[in-house]
Amino acid sequence: MLEVFKKYQAQTTENPLGLIIKKAKGCYIYDNKGNKYLDFVAGVSANVLGHSNRKIIRAIKVQARSYLHVMVYGEFALSPAVEYCKKLSEVLPEPLNSTYLVNSGTEAIEAAIKLARAYTGNTKIVAAKDAYHGNTMGSLSLMSLKERMKPFEPLIPDISHIRFNNEDDISIIDDNTAAVVLETIQGGAGFISPKTDYLIKIANRCRQTKTLLILDEIQPGFGRTGKWFAFEHYNIQPDILVIGKAMAGGLPSGAIVSSQEIMKTFSQKIPLGHITTFGGNPLIANAALATLNEIIRLKLTAKVKDKEQLFRTKLIHPLIKEVRGKGLMLALILQDALMANELVVRAKEKKLILFWLLFEKRAVRITPPLTVSEKEIKKGCQIIISILDELQPNVD
């Protein structure tokens, strides 16, 4: 199976983790040999309700019996998509009440860039150094890591960069800026949270210069940080919110949310300003609606803070330099990339799924489903500490 996998399915690395998956349920993944793995990654923050959630599966089955794709986005009123957009507006502050549904987080970033430029009439985009917003050409253009960008140049022009959490750079935002695009919590850079009132100062500068603030909540959104969206921790709100990953509980999805005034740019100022065939797909929209309703029903966001504290209490070890992040979006910072890699590989051998971060090579990702239990947290942390105990003599 692995040989066929590597031969016929295009790869992203030479050494994938390579588990052959038979089934997944709750916080566990099962391979073809019957091994049971505790999942602390959740499909890279996507499986917010765990695996094979019965409400999501039921929503998929119900919609599949009615209809699947019937028309390109925005032409027909499809009840799952309509109901989802309405429900989403109920958990967001005004005027974030108009949602454009797409297929992925990176497509949502592309749409947000287009919307900002079209609405403001400006072209300059300000992004943060070490940011990650996706891998399509527009999203890639926001990156600052030249080694990742250079093979695909020329990328889209007029991108400027500021250092995340550095107030000295805020003046780069000027009257010619269409938008500032930031991850509310930087993901690939190592789960870096904004300091004190940094985002407030960014938002104030955006208002002064009539610049749109775009916040990328593809990863921290939908309760992962203990609020519906991470920006709620920082007393601000974006002009355009970008979401994805956990949105449909394990199905490909993405969206931008803005005000009616700004969003009308795509229908009135520039008709067909952004179009998509499968955005708002009814099956995925029904899964997204089920996911949203279940997060509400189970009051999962209210339980995240206690689970974070349990992780922080259990993950104390001389080899752990820092635990970054917020809620159940945590990163262990170890002393070097070799140790981080060793922890991920050995954890897999001990039936715990961990993963790396994109740019911060000393980091190990911990982003379990929000449904993870106290018992499962303790079990996973015990495995992590036991591995670090094994590694410690080599360091000493």
Buried (B, 14 or more C-beta within 10 A) or exposed (E): EEEEEEEEEEEEEEEEEEBEEEEBEBBBBBBEEEEEBBBBBBBEBBBBBBBBBEBBBEBBEEBEEEEEEEEBBBEEEBEBBBBBBEBBBEBBEEBBBBBBBBBBBBBBBBBBBBBBBBBBEBBBBBBBBBBBBBEBBBBBBBBBBEEBBEEEEEBBEBBBBBEBBEBEBBEBBBEEBBBBBBBBBBBBBBBBBBEEBBBEBBBEBBEEBEBBBBBBBBBBBBBBBBBBBBBBBBEBBBBBBBBBBBBBBBBBBBBBBBBEEBBBBBEEEBEEBBEBEBBBBBBBBBBBBBBBBBBBEBEBBEBBBEBBEBBEEBBEBEBBBEBBBBBBBBBBBBBEEEBBBBBBEBBBEBBBBBBBBBBBBBBBBBBBBBBBEEEBBBBBBEBBBEBBEEBEEEEE
